[in-house]
Amino acid sequence: MHKATMHEAKTNLSALVELAQKGEEVIITSGRERRPVARVVAVPQSKSRGRTPGLFKGTFKIRHDFDRPLPADELRSWLGE
């Protein structure tokens, strides 16, 4: 864990962010008593590799009329009438 005063943090922000990216926790302190006021840590990176086209192919079927207009009474229900 690395500690830095508010002044040091303003002056060396890039270096402190690099420390956080490397997994270190940075505590920013304030005042003469150097009380902790903020913590700088890296944002966890997503482990997702993105989408895979066709991943669910054949898992479910979409009916040929899935986009037909709603019946009038159901449409009125959705519209709160």
LINSULTA-V575913 format. One record per residue. RES is the residue in three letters. PSI is psi in degrees with one decimal (NA if undefined). OMEGA is omega in whole degrees, 0 to 359 (* if undefined). Layout:
res=[RES | RES]
psi=[PSI | PSI]
omega=[OMEGA | OMEGA]
This chain:
res=[MET | HIS | LYS | ALA | THR | MET | HIS | GLU | ALA | LYS | THR | ASN | LEU | SER | ALA | LEU | VAL | GLU | LEU | ALA | GLN | LYS | GLY | GLU | GLU | VAL | ILE | ILE | THR | SER | GLY | ARG | GLU | ARG | ARG | PRO | VAL | ALA | ARG | VAL | VAL | ALA | VAL | PRO | GLN | SER | LYS | SER | ARG | GLY | ARG | THR | PRO | GLY | LEU | PHE | LYS | GLY | THR | PHE | LYS | ILE | ARG | HIS | ASP | PHE | ASP | ARG | PRO | LEU | PRO | ALA | ASP | GLU | LEU | ARG | SER | TRP | LEU | GLY | GLU]
psi=[135.0 | 138.0 | 142.3 | 142.3 | 167.6 | -42.7 | -45.2 | -38.3 | -41.2 | -37.9 | -36.2 | 35.7 | -45.5 | -43.3 | -38.5 | -37.9 | -39.2 | -40.7 | -43.5 | -40.9 | -27.4 | 1.6 | -1.1 | 147.3 | 133.2 | 124.6 | 127.7 | 129.0 | 162.3 | 153.4 | 172.8 | -33.7 | -2.1 | 54.6 | 139.5 | 132.3 | -19.2 | 156.7 | 132.6 | 120.1 | 158.9 | 148.5 | 127.8 | 135.7 | 143.1 | 139.3 | 3.8 | 141.3 | 14.9 | -174.6 | 150.0 | 113.0 | 135.8 | 13.3 | -38.1 | 17.4 | 129.2 | -3.8 | -36.7 | 162.6 | 143.0 | 126.6 | 153.7 | -23.3 | 26.8 | -22.9 | 17.4 | 153.2 | 149.1 | 149.1 | 151.1 | -43.1 | -37.2 | -39.2 | -41.7 | -37.2 | -43.2 | -32.3 | -2.2 | 26.2 | NA]
omega=[180 | 177 | 179 | 175 | 179 | 180 | 179 | 180 | 179 | 183 | 188 | 184 | 181 | 180 | 180 | 177 | 177 | 177 | 179 | 179 | 179 | 176 | 180 | 177 | 180 | 178 | 178 | 183 | 182 | 176 | 180 | 180 | 178 | 179 | 180 | 180 | 181 | 178 | 178 | 178 | 180 | 174 | 180 | 180 | 180 | 178 | 181 | 177 | 181 | 182 | 177 | 180 | 177 | 183 | 182 | 181 | 180 | 181 | 179 | 181 | 177 | 181 | 182 | 183 | 184 | 183 | 180 | 178 | 178 | 173 | 186 | 182 | 178 | 178 | 178 | 178 | 179 | 181 | 177 | 181 | *]
